[in-house]
């Protein structure tokens, strides 16, 4: 029988969270879309939570698959300060219905944080008990994201990316117009002086 492991890791995002949707941050939507496809192929399951610029993720599967994905994450430019909170053998998968469950539970997480005297979601301050409690909360909370929602958020994010990449070109056009207007004003000023 293949041995299974559970790995819980945390990281900080390298991107500034955007607010394009009331439900999910666009960069997280992209991660989820890709994770759900890749994890299914590799026999991995798990849950992802993102809050206050930090990721909390539990991965389950064979040791080889989990460790290989973690190595990939170490080189993922969307993450920094990766830290393993827990790595242990398990008898069965906890998230067997989810190639990657995503939970939006702001009220539940805020309540859990307050019970531990924490004001923000910073898993770098979690002890073993808090890690266990957070995982239980994520396990018991319903995932309301679906493929259609993720695709919609991903489309919004792509449109924003396009606007951002086009903005410098527009600024250059405005700079050219301003320069052109200044040249015209100088020429008109010279013409007025010359005609006097």
C-alpha positions, -999 to 999 in steps of 0.1 A, spaced: 0 0 0 12 35 -9 20 57 21 2 90 23 14 122 39 -2 155 49 19 186 45 8 220 59 28 249 47 25 287 48 39 315 27 36 352 20 23 364 -13 46 385 -35 16 402 -52 -5 430 -39 -40 416 -34 -65 430 -58 -102 435 -52 -119 426 -85 -145 403 -71 -164 401 -38 -156 364 -36 -120 356 -45 -87 374 -51 -78 371 -88 -42 358 -83 -56 332 -59 -82 322 -85 -54 316 -110 -36 294 -85 -68 275 -78 -76 269 -114 -41 255 -121 -39 235 -88 -72 218 -94 -61 205 -128 -25 196 -118 -35 181 -84 -61 158 -100 -34 145 -125 -10 139 -96 -34 124 -71 -31 153 -47 -59 168 -26 -60 197 -1 -73 230 10 -61 266 5 -68 297 25 -55 332 17 -58 361 40 -39 393 49 -13 385 22 -6 350 36 -13 315 23 -21 285 45 -23 253 25 -27 217 34 -16 191 8 -23 154 9 -11 125 -13 19 103 -17 51 115 -2 67 117 -37 38 138 -52 35 161 -22 73 167 -19 76 173 -56 48 199 -55 64 216 -25 97 218 -44 78 235 -73 63 260 -49 97 269 -36 104 283 -71 70 299 -76 74 337 -78 40 343 -62 52 329 -29 80 339 -5 90 329 30 77 293 26 76 274 59 64 239 67 42 238 98 35 201 97 45 170 77 31 137 89 20 103 77 -18 98 74 -40 67 69 -66 83 46 -71 116 27 -90 143 46 -99 163 15 -107 134 -8 -135 153 -26 -112 182 -34 -82 184 -57 -79 219 -41 -106 232 -18 -107 269 -13 -125 284 16 -137 320 21 -145 322 58 -136 356 70 -160 356 99 -150 321 110 -113 329 107 -117 362 125 -134 344 154 -107 318 156 -80 344 155 -97 364 183 -99 333 204 -61 331 202 -56 368 208 -46 375 172 -59 405 152 -47 395 117 -42 363 98 -5 356 102 1 319 103 38 326 111 25 332 147 5 299 148 15 272 173 6 235 168 -28 239 184 -37 269 163 -26 251 131 -48 222 140 -77 244 148 -73 264 115 -72 231 96 -103 218 113 -121 251 105 -110 248 68 -121 212 67 -156 219 81 -163 250 60 -180 247 26 -161 256 -6 -184 280 -25 -160 285 -55 -167 266 -87 -150 265 -121 -173 291 -136 -165 316 -108 -128 310 -110 -128 314 -148 -148 347 -144 -123 361 -118 -94 349 -140 -109 368 -170 -113 399 -148 -77 396 -137 -65 392 -173 -84 423 -184 -68 442 -156 -34 429 -166 -41 441 -202 -51 476 -189 -20 478 -168 3 468 -196 -14 493 -220 -12 522 -195 25 530 -201 18 533 -239 -11 556 -232 11 577 -209 37 579 -237 10 591 -261 -1 618 -236 35 629 -231 39 632 -269 7 653 -271 18 676 -243 52 680 -259 35 687 -293 12 713 -276 41 730 -260 60 732 -293 29 747 -310 25 773 -282 62 783 -285 58 786 -322 26 807 -319 43 829 -292 73 834 -316 49 842 -344 31 868 -323 64 884 -313 76 884 -349 43 900 -362 45 928 -337 
